């Protein structure tokens, strides 16, 4: 085998110099992430620390510690006391922790509310939160009529084709909402709304009436109603929904289910401090 053939074979098998460099690059990236997390842990443990202290604990050169701190400072995860040269955890950490706490709190506080609603209506009840361009279900309760229903827990669902998603989308700041509406809207069924101008009108109605209703927009045979869950400051942090088959959630029954869903979402909002 010639040298050229051998190099070609190595590249095809991922064993050539390019693959080795790629592997080293990936390992270096992982190491950097690990060190960055370690910096945050050091600052959480000590309250504040200087570059030399952090470098010593990481067992790295001061220049490496300084670069790590620079990246974290740019993202707001650490800040520097200019008069002492010490670093401490920044407001960005509080923002991330707050987002995680909200998810945890709304999921925990939602358990009794969702179970009561599921028992009353006999259908599946979910709590969903916004996750970039989708709604992700973080809590689920099943009613007696939905024992064979599919599991929505942990699933990411499209904003424009679900009741929960429309509630979350409708209450976004205008700039964010328009950015999401500018993206291609996938058609899941013949009833999926894929024209942004029509969807805008529907979202305005969702805000005005306090709930969203969808029928066979995500899946044939599936209907749902959802209403917003608010934090203490009035910001919409989640949506509470009831879903089931169209032969049970008929067009005649859905408005009634939507009103009951709205009441349950308001109860959960009160549990989250809204209205006090």
ABEGO torsion letter per residue (X at the ends): XBAAAAAAAAAAAGABAAAAAAAAAAAAAAAAAAAAAAAAAAAAAAGBBBAAAAAAAAGBBAAAAAAAAAAAAAAGABBBBAAAGBBBBBAAAAAAAAAAAAAAAAAAAAAAAAAAAAAAAGBBBBBBBBBEABBBBABBBBBAAAAABBBABGBBBBAAABAAAAAAAAABBAAAAAAAAABBBBBABAABBABAAAAAAAAAAAAAAGBBBBBGAABBGBBBBBBBBBBAAGBBABBBBBBBBAAABBAAAAAAAAAAAAAAAAAAAAAAGBGX
